[in-house]
Amino acid sequence: MGFAISDELLGTFAPIVVYWVYSGMYALLGSFENYRLHSKKDEDDKNLVSKGTVIKGVLLQQTIQAIVAIILFKVTGDGDGTAAVPQSSFIVLAGQFVTAMLVLDTWQYFMHRYMHHSKFLYKHIHSQHHRLVVPYAFGALYNHPLEGLLLDTIGGALSFLLSGMSPRASIFFFSFATIKTVDDHCGLWLPGNLFHVFFQNNTAYHDVHHQLYGSKYNFSQPFFVLWDRILGTYMPYSLETREAGGFEARPTKGYKDD
């Protein structure tokens, strides 16, 4: 007798597994100094929180996300989630994915920007994420629990509901969004990385935001730079080679002193 795992369970836990597998891959590649945006020494010296604390913080956020996802699927679902799912056309699925991407981007841009402009919210909530001055892959979801709930969990729920995607489609969407988020924080500029080819919002773009001079710019996450460009918070940068090896994302002249 076979054991069937429901789409709802896969949609809840697959992104968590993907997060640790994908970030673990980047952790193994972190010794490649010639592809790093910051040296390993800078990662150890400049970050204000230990890796153990980061891991515990991420696991807490993922626990909250899983609980909310299970509740959401129960409220919106029909039956036990193991019934056959009607096949949607590629065009319908593509439309749902693009809609979900735009909804998630819009929600996270405005919430993220507000958390930077509100001194209270930044000090007590969002500054926790910016303890990682030098981002690394498994720190992508290191946030204050309230921020994780507001930005990621509620943002994900809205993108799921407003796009009209099925629990089965959500498995792929949220796994993809997880991979993209981890990639944006990995701190590596590897040759052949398709995210760097197809997305302006990438590892270097987000690294600029984590630096002091970029804290009021590049709020967009995780997919497009649409809202940054529309609302004037886009900081252009160039990718320069560091003398000691690796790369550095440097803001275009005139922005760093603003």
C-alpha positions as a Markdown table, in Angstrom:
| # | Residue | x | y | z |
|---|---|---|---|---|
| 1 | Met | 0.0 | 0.0 | 0.0 |
| 2 | Gly | 1.5 | 3.3 | -1.1 |
| 3 | Phe | 1.9 | 6.4 | 1.0 |
| 4 | Ala | 0.6 | 9.6 | -0.7 |
| 5 | Ile | 2.0 | 12.9 | 0.3 |
| 6 | Ser | -0.5 | 15.7 | -0.3 |
| 7 | Asp | 0.2 | 18.8 | -2.4 |
| 8 | Glu | -0.4 | 20.9 | 0.7 |
| 9 | Leu | 2.3 | 19.1 | 2.7 |
| 10 | Leu | 4.7 | 19.4 | -0.2 |
| 11 | Gly | 3.9 | 23.0 | -0.7 |
| 12 | Thr | 4.6 | 23.6 | 3.0 |
| 13 | Phe | 7.8 | 21.7 | 3.5 |
| 14 | Ala | 9.5 | 21.4 | 0.0 |
| 15 | Pro | 10.6 | 25.1 | 0.2 |
| 16 | Ile | 12.2 | 24.5 | 3.6 |
| 17 | Val | 14.1 | 21.5 | 2.3 |
| 18 | Val | 15.1 | 23.4 | -0.8 |
| 19 | Tyr | 16.4 | 26.3 | 1.4 |
| 20 | Trp | 18.8 | 24.2 | 3.3 |
| 21 | Val | 20.0 | 22.1 | 0.4 |
| 22 | Tyr | 20.6 | 25.1 | -1.9 |
| 23 | Ser | 22.2 | 27.2 | 0.8 |
| 24 | Gly | 24.3 | 24.2 | 1.9 |
| 25 | Met | 25.7 | 24.0 | -1.7 |
| 26 | Tyr | 26.7 | 27.7 | -1.5 |
| 27 | Ala | 28.3 | 27.1 | 1.9 |
| 28 | Leu | 30.5 | 24.5 | 0.3 |
| 29 | Leu | 31.5 | 27.0 | -2.5 |
| 30 | Gly | 32.2 | 29.8 | -0.1 |
| 31 | Ser | 35.9 | 29.0 | 0.0 |
| 32 | Phe | 36.3 | 30.2 | -3.6 |
| 33 | Glu | 37.7 | 33.6 | -2.8 |
| 34 | Asn | 37.9 | 34.6 | -6.5 |
| 35 | Tyr | 34.1 | 34.6 | -6.8 |
| 36 | Arg | 33.2 | 36.3 | -3.5 |
| 37 | Leu | 31.8 | 39.8 | -3.1 |
| 38 | His | 33.4 | 40.0 | 0.3 |
| 39 | Ser | 36.4 | 38.1 | 1.7 |
| 40 | Lys | 35.9 | 35.3 | 4.2 |
| 41 | Lys | 37.7 | 37.5 | 6.7 |
| 42 | Asp | 35.2 | 40.3 | 6.2 |
| 43 | Glu | 32.3 | 37.8 | 6.7 |
| 44 | Asp | 33.8 | 36.7 | 10.0 |
| 45 | Asp | 34.8 | 40.2 | 11.2 |
| 46 | Lys | 31.9 | 42.5 | 10.0 |
| 47 | Asn | 28.9 | 40.4 | 10.8 |
| 48 | Leu | 27.3 | 41.2 | 14.1 |
| 49 | Val | 25.7 | 37.8 | 14.8 |
| 50 | Ser | 27.0 | 34.2 | 15.0 |
| 51 | Lys | 26.2 | 31.6 | 12.5 |
| 52 | Gly | 24.6 | 29.5 | 15.2 |
| 53 | Thr | 22.2 | 32.3 | 16.1 |
| 54 | Val | 21.4 | 32.7 | 12.4 |
| 55 | Ile | 20.5 | 29.1 | 12.0 |
| 56 | Lys | 18.2 | 29.2 | 15.0 |
| 57 | Gly | 16.5 | 32.3 | 13.8 |
| 58 | Val | 15.9 | 30.8 | 10.3 |
| 59 | Leu | 14.5 | 27.6 | 11.8 |
| 60 | Leu | 12.1 | 29.7 | 14.0 |
| 61 | Gln | 10.9 | 31.7 | 10.9 |
| 62 | Gln | 10.4 | 28.5 | 8.9 |
| 63 | Thr | 8.4 | 27.0 | 11.7 |
| 64 | Ile | 6.1 | 30.0 | 11.7 |
| 65 | Gln | 5.8 | 29.8 | 7.9 |
| 66 | Ala | 4.9 | 26.1 | 8.0 |
| 67 | Ile | 2.2 | 26.7 | 10.6 |
| 68 | Val | 0.6 | 29.5 | 8.6 |
| 69 | Ala | 0.9 | 27.6 | 5.3 |
| 70 | Ile | -0.9 | 24.6 | 6.8 |
| 71 | Ile | -3.7 | 26.8 | 8.2 |
| 72 | Leu | -4.0 | 28.6 | 4.8 |
| 73 | Phe | -4.2 | 25.3 | 2.8 |
| 74 | Lys | -6.8 | 24.0 | 5.3 |
| 75 | Val | -8.9 | 27.1 | 5.0 |
| 76 | Thr | -8.7 | 27.4 | 1.2 |
| 77 | Gly | -8.5 | 23.7 | 0.4 |
| 78 | Asp | -11.1 | 21.1 | -0.5 |
| 79 | Gly | -10.8 | 17.6 | 1.0 |
| 80 | Asp | -7.6 | 16.0 | 2.1 |
| 81 | Gly | -5.4 | 17.4 | -0.7 |
| 82 | Thr | -4.7 | 14.0 | -2.3 |
| 83 | Ala | -7.5 | 14.1 | -5.0 |
| 84 | Ala | -6.6 | 14.5 | -8.6 |
| 85 | Val | -5.8 | 18.1 | -9.6 |
| 86 | Pro | -7.2 | 19.4 | -12.9 |
| 87 | Gln | -4.5 | 20.2 | -15.4 |
| 88 | Ser | -3.9 | 23.9 | -16.2 |
| 89 | Ser | -2.5 | 25.0 | -19.5 |
| 90 | Phe | 1.0 | 26.4 | -19.6 |
| 91 | Ile | -0.3 | 29.9 | -20.4 |
| 92 | Val | -2.5 | 29.8 | -17.3 |
| 93 | Leu | 0.3 | 28.5 | -15.1 |
| 94 | Ala | 2.7 | 31.1 | -16.5 |
| 95 | Gly | 0.2 | 33.9 | -15.8 |
| 96 | Gln | -0.3 | 32.7 | -12.2 |
| 97 | Phe | 3.5 | 32.6 | -11.7 |
| 98 | Val | 4.0 | 36.1 | -13.0 |
| 99 | Thr | 1.0 | 37.4 | -11.0 |
| 100 | Ala | 2.4 | 35.8 | -7.8 |
| 101 | Met | 5.9 | 37.3 | -8.5 |
| 102 | Leu | 4.5 | 40.8 | -9.0 |
| 103 | Val | 2.3 | 40.5 | -5.9 |
| 104 | Leu | 5.1 | 39.3 | -3.7 |
| 105 | Asp | 7.5 | 41.9 | -5.1 |
| 106 | Thr | 5.0 | 44.7 | -4.5 |
| 107 | Trp | 4.2 | 43.6 | -0.9 |
| 108 | Gln | 7.8 | 43.1 | 0.0 |
| 109 | Tyr | 9.0 | 46.4 | -1.6 |
| 110 | Phe | 6.6 | 48.6 | 0.3 |
| 111 | Met | 6.9 | 46.8 | 3.6 |
| 112 | His | 10.7 | 46.6 | 3.3 |
| 113 | Arg | 11.0 | 50.3 | 2.5 |
| 114 | Tyr | 8.7 | 51.3 | 5.4 |
| 115 | Met | 10.8 | 49.2 | 7.8 |
| 116 | His | 13.9 | 51.3 | 6.7 |
| 117 | His | 12.2 | 54.6 | 6.9 |
| 118 | Ser | 10.5 | 54.0 | 10.3 |
| 119 | Lys | 13.2 | 54.5 | 12.9 |
| 120 | Phe | 11.2 | 52.4 | 15.4 |
| 121 | Leu | 10.6 | 49.5 | 13.1 |
| 122 | Tyr | 14.2 | 49.5 | 11.9 |
| 123 | Lys | 15.7 | 49.6 | 15.3 |
| 124 | His | 13.5 | 47.0 | 16.9 |
| 125 | Ile | 12.7 | 44.7 | 14.0 |
| 126 | His | 14.5 | 45.1 | 10.6 |
| 127 | Ser | 18.0 | 45.8 | 12.0 |
| 128 | Gln | 18.2 | 42.2 | 13.0 |
| 129 | His | 18.5 | 41.2 | 9.3 |
| 130 | His | 21.1 | 43.9 | 8.7 |
| 131 | Arg | 23.4 | 42.4 | 11.4 |
| 132 | Leu | 24.6 | 40.4 | 8.4 |
| 133 | Val | 26.6 | 43.2 | 6.8 |
| 134 | Val | 28.2 | 40.5 | 4.6 |
| 135 | Pro | 25.3 | 38.3 | 3.5 |
| 136 | Tyr | 25.7 | 34.6 | 3.1 |
| 137 | Ala | 23.3 | 32.0 | 1.7 |
| 138 | Phe | 21.7 | 30.4 | 4.8 |
| 139 | Gly | 21.2 | 33.8 | 6.3 |
| 140 | Ala | 18.7 | 34.8 | 3.7 |
| 141 | Leu | 15.8 | 34.3 | 6.0 |
| 142 | Tyr | 17.4 | 35.5 | 9.1 |
| 143 | Asn | 14.9 | 38.1 | 10.3 |
| 144 | His | 13.0 | 39.2 | 13.4 |
| 145 | Pro | 10.1 | 36.8 | 13.7 |
| 146 | Leu | 7.6 | 39.6 | 13.2 |
| 147 | Glu | 9.4 | 40.7 | 10.0 |
| 148 | Gly | 9.3 | 37.1 | 8.8 |
| 149 | Leu | 5.6 | 37.0 | 9.4 |
| 150 | Leu | 4.9 | 40.4 | 7.8 |
| 151 | Leu | 7.2 | 40.3 | 4.8 |
| 152 | Asp | 7.6 | 36.6 | 3.8 |
| 153 | Thr | 4.7 | 34.7 | 5.3 |
| 154 | Ile | 1.9 | 37.2 | 4.6 |
| 155 | Gly | 3.5 | 38.2 | 1.3 |
| 156 | Gly | 3.6 | 34.6 | 0.3 |
| 157 | Ala | 0.0 | 34.0 | 1.4 |
| 158 | Leu | -1.2 | 37.0 | -0.7 |
| 159 | Ser | 0.7 | 35.9 | -3.8 |
| 160 | Phe | -0.8 | 32.4 | -3.4 |
| 161 | Leu | -4.4 | 33.7 | -3.0 |
| 162 | Leu | -4.3 | 36.5 | -5.6 |
| 163 | Ser | -2.7 | 34.5 | -8.3 |
| 164 | Gly | -5.2 | 31.7 | -8.0 |
| 165 | Met | -2.6 | 29.0 | -8.2 |
| 166 | Ser | -3.3 | 25.5 | -6.9 |
| 167 | Pro | -1.4 | 23.9 | -4.0 |
| 168 | Arg | 0.5 | 21.8 | -6.5 |
| 169 | Ala | 1.6 | 24.9 | -8.5 |
| 170 | Ser | 2.6 | 26.6 | -5.2 |
| 171 | Ile | 5.2 | 23.8 | -4.6 |
| 172 | Phe | 7.1 | 25.0 | -7.6 |
| 173 | Phe | 6.5 | 28.7 | -7.1 |
| 174 | Phe | 7.6 | 28.8 | -3.5 |
| 175 | Ser | 10.6 | 26.5 | -4.1 |
| 176 | Phe | 11.7 | 28.8 | -6.9 |
| 177 | Ala | 11.2 | 31.9 | -4.8 |
| 178 | Thr | 13.2 | 30.2 | -2.0 |
| 179 | Ile | 16.1 | 29.5 | -4.4 |
| 180 | Lys | 16.0 | 33.1 | -5.7 |
| 181 | Thr | 16.1 | 34.5 | -2.2 |
| 182 | Val | 19.0 | 32.3 | -1.1 |
| 183 | Asp | 20.9 | 33.2 | -4.3 |
| 184 | Asp | 20.4 | 36.9 | -3.7 |
| 185 | His | 22.1 | 36.5 | -0.3 |
| 186 | Cys | 24.8 | 34.0 | -1.3 |
| 187 | Gly | 27.6 | 36.6 | -1.6 |
| 188 | Leu | 29.1 | 34.8 | -4.6 |
| 189 | Trp | 29.3 | 35.9 | -8.3 |
| 190 | Leu | 29.7 | 32.6 | -10.0 |
| 191 | Pro | 30.1 | 32.3 | -13.8 |
| 192 | Gly | 27.1 | 30.9 | -15.6 |
| 193 | Asn | 24.6 | 31.8 | -12.8 |
| 194 | Leu | 21.4 | 32.2 | -14.8 |
| 195 | Phe | 19.9 | 34.4 | -12.1 |
| 196 | His | 22.6 | 37.0 | -12.9 |
| 197 | Val | 21.8 | 36.8 | -16.6 |
| 198 | Phe | 18.0 | 37.1 | -16.4 |
| 199 | Phe | 17.4 | 39.2 | -13.3 |
| 200 | Gln | 18.8 | 42.6 | -12.5 |
| 201 | Asn | 17.7 | 41.9 | -8.9 |
| 202 | Asn | 20.6 | 39.6 | -8.1 |
| 203 | Thr | 23.4 | 38.9 | -5.6 |
| 204 | Ala | 25.3 | 42.1 | -6.3 |
| 205 | Tyr | 22.2 | 44.2 | -6.4 |
| 206 | His | 21.1 | 43.1 | -2.9 |
| 207 | Asp | 24.6 | 43.2 | -1.6 |
| 208 | Val | 24.6 | 47.0 | -2.2 |
| 209 | His | 21.5 | 47.3 | 0.0 |
| 210 | His | 23.3 | 45.6 | 2.9 |
| 211 | Gln | 26.0 | 48.2 | 2.9 |
| 212 | Leu | 25.6 | 51.4 | 4.9 |
| 213 | Tyr | 25.6 | 53.6 | 1.7 |
| 214 | Gly | 22.9 | 51.5 | 0.1 |
| 215 | Ser | 20.5 | 51.2 | 3.1 |
| 216 | Lys | 18.0 | 53.6 | 1.5 |
| 217 | Tyr | 18.2 | 52.0 | -2.0 |
| 218 | Asn | 17.5 | 48.7 | -3.7 |
| 219 | Phe | 14.6 | 47.6 | -1.5 |
| 220 | Ser | 13.2 | 45.3 | -4.2 |
| 221 | Gln | 13.0 | 41.6 | -3.5 |
| 222 | Pro | 13.0 | 38.9 | -4.6 |
| 223 | Phe | 12.5 | 39.1 | -8.3 |
| 224 | Phe | 12.3 | 42.4 | -10.2 |
| 225 | Val | 13.7 | 46.0 | -9.7 |
| 226 | Leu | 10.4 | 47.5 | -10.9 |
| 227 | Trp | 9.4 | 49.5 | -7.9 |
| 228 | Asp | 13.0 | 50.7 | -7.2 |
| 229 | Arg | 13.1 | 52.2 | -10.7 |
| 230 | Ile | 9.6 | 53.7 | -10.6 |
| 231 | Leu | 10.0 | 55.3 | -7.2 |
| 232 | Gly | 13.6 | 56.4 | -7.5 |
| 233 | Thr | 15.3 | 54.1 | -5.0 |
| 234 | Tyr | 17.4 | 52.2 | -7.6 |
| 235 | Met | 21.1 | 52.5 | -7.0 |
| 236 | Pro | 23.2 | 51.7 | -10.1 |
| 237 | Tyr | 26.5 | 49.9 | -9.4 |
| 238 | Ser | 29.4 | 48.4 | -11.2 |
| 239 | Leu | 31.1 | 45.1 | -10.4 |
| 240 | Glu | 34.8 | 45.7 | -9.9 |
| 241 | Thr | 37.6 | 43.2 | -9.3 |
| 242 | Arg | 39.2 | 43.4 | -5.8 |
| 243 | Glu | 43.0 | 43.5 | -5.7 |
| 244 | Ala | 43.0 | 40.7 | -3.1 |
| 245 | Gly | 40.7 | 38.6 | -5.4 |
| 246 | Gly | 37.0 | 38.4 | -5.9 |
| 247 | Phe | 34.6 | 41.1 | -6.7 |
| 248 | Glu | 33.0 | 44.2 | -5.2 |
| 249 | Ala | 29.7 | 45.9 | -6.1 |
| 250 | Arg | 30.5 | 49.6 | -6.1 |
| 251 | Pro | 27.8 | 52.3 | -6.4 |
| 252 | Thr | 28.0 | 54.5 | -9.4 |
| 253 | Lys | 29.8 | 57.8 | -8.7 |
| 254 | Gly | 27.5 | 60.3 | -7.0 |
| 255 | Tyr | 25.3 | 57.9 | -5.1 |
| 256 | Lys | 27.6 | 56.8 | -2.3 |
| 257 | Asp | 27.8 | 60.3 | -0.8 |
| 258 | Asp | 24.0 | 61.0 | -1.0 |
